[in-house]
Amino acid sequence: MKRYLILLLFTFQGLLAQVQFEARVSKNTLGINERLRIDFIMNVDGDNFEQPSFDGFKIVAGPSQQISQSWVNGRSSFQKIYSYILQPNQKGSVNIKQAAIEFNGQIYKTAPIKIVVTNAVAQERDPDDRPQGSGSETLNLVAEISKTNPYLNEPITVVYKLYFNNIGVNGFKELAKPKYNDFWNQNIEIKHLAIEEGSYQGQRCYYVILKKTILYPQKSGRLTIEPLSLDINVELPTNRRDMFGQMITIDDNKVVSAGAKTINVKPLPESSKPDSFTGAVGKFNFIVTPSKTSLKSGESLDLIVSANGTGNMKLFTLPKPVVPNALEMYDPVHDEKVTTSLSGMSGRVSDKYTIVPQYKGKYVIKPMQFSYFDLNSGSYKTMTSQEITIDVLDGPMQAEANNTANAAKNMISKTDQFKYIKPKTTLVSMVKNDFYGSDLYLALLFAPFVILPLIVLVKKKKEAIDSDVTGNRIKMNNKLAKKYLSQAKKQLNNKEAFYIALEKAMHNFLKAKLHIETSEMSKDNIQELLLSRNAKPESVKSFIDLTENCEFARYAPASSASIQQDFDKAVLIISELEKQIV
């Protein structure tokens, strides 16, 4: 009786045990220059661990695996952990997707984790983690701004410089590009990176200009320029030297940020702003030029309205000419011939209007006004064009043309006064087919009597399949073997991933064919079971040799030809065992 009671207690304890598989992170919010640790923890010995894709992160280290098992007061506890160290590649909200394991034929997944990546933050380097150099290493990214309190639409420049000293720079990658919200911006091309001498915080060092940008603020008030962040590959000096006396360096990875910058933009004066002001800021000349002033009826002329100088050339509108009704004016063709440098935009913008006169006579195009804000004097300037007279030499007079148009209108109204009355009528029957008794009604009426028996049959079939635990496990293992064999084929150019997938495929093949678990996969047990199932000794030996070779080949040098040979060999061995095992 006591023996049965103990057996009942163990059974009850097994029923209470639940599979736990979760993901834990060291922090949910971090700067783009910080690193994140993530642990995938399970309380069972799960198989076929599948890591998430880690989109938005770079894997710095991992996976590392830890297994612990203990007995306390007669109760056992088990824990397996897969750990990774990640470096974010972008700012914003990033989701770490689900990881998955398999245990007793069931798939278990972790919950997704949301990580918020912010701007770069200040970090203190651990003294124990610092190379044993001179201590005077310099690596700083600086954003130099030409003016921090400009007027609205006044040009300012941002130059990004990387200062370094006693450190080697091998390359860099942008982690976060600067965002110029409420600025019109354009990058100035840098043809090649040149190393120059300079000073940073009073120390002599070298620098490289990485980026030049011209900005025009489009809004007054406090505007923020988000920082540029770089991931830089560096060589750090140590106190060790080689046999020739040369200092030994170590490769490292550093993240630097220029920091956010605040610009206080002053609004343009409102009290003295002229009505003709359309946003031009700088120094300009204003010209209105007709292609000709004397022409015949039916000919056309071009009226060119242009402004040239330096300033926000692409950010204002030119005034529109006002012409008499007798002149038909078409929409303008806009043209820009503007160059952009660190000093700002300069060049010429113009609107070309095509004008066609309709009647004979002389017509006047009124003077046009163009206003701009002069940064040198801090005041508005207004320029006025000259009055332009257009002389149309021939064609109908405007009064005669109006009389002819009125006579034609009256004639049309007399002939077409009854055109809106329809002489024919289309009749539509008011009798409609009733729904009751129709084919659709009868189909819907008898459909449940046909569908219900099908539902019952499908449900019984599904219950029979679900109750076959052994069969389902075999199907799952077969499916996993094919899946990992397919993954191995896709990873022929990636040695480590190839051999991991190949090993999983062969293990799942054994579990499907021999009905065993991972804990039973010893070399002797596999050999005994395969031979008892009529497998040939040479095929069994080839299978075991290839399985043991997968772990070794992951870390040994291998060519693409040898990887292809191992894949072909695995396919051949699995195919042979498939035919031999009974």
Secondary structure, DSSP 8 states (H G I E B T S, - for coil): -HHHHHHHHHHHHHHH----EEEEES-SEEETTS-EEEEEEESS--EEEE----TTEEEEEEEEEEEEEEEETTEEEEEEEEEEEEEE-SSEEEEE---EEEETTEEEE---EEEEEES-------GGGS-SS-S--EEEEEEEES-SS-BTT--EEEEEEEEEESSEEEEEEEEE----TTEEEEEE--SS--EEEEEETTEEEEEEEEEEEEEEE-S-EEEEE---EEEEEEEEEEEEE-TTS-EEEEEEEEEEE---EEEEEB---STT--TTEEEEEEEEEEEEEES-SEE-TT--EEEEEEEEEEE-TTSS--------TTEEE---EEEEEEEEETTEEEEEEEEEEEEEE-SSEEEEE---EEEEEETTTTEEEEEE---EEEEE-SS--HHHHHHHHHHHHHHHHHHTTTTTS-S-----------STTSHHHHHHHHHHHHHHHHHHHHHHHHHHHHH-HHHHHHHHHHHHHHHHHHHHHHTTT-HHHHHHHHHHHHHHHHHHHH---GGG--HHHHHHHHHHTT--HHHHHHHHHHHHHHHHHTTS---HHHHHHHHHHHHHHHHHHHHH--
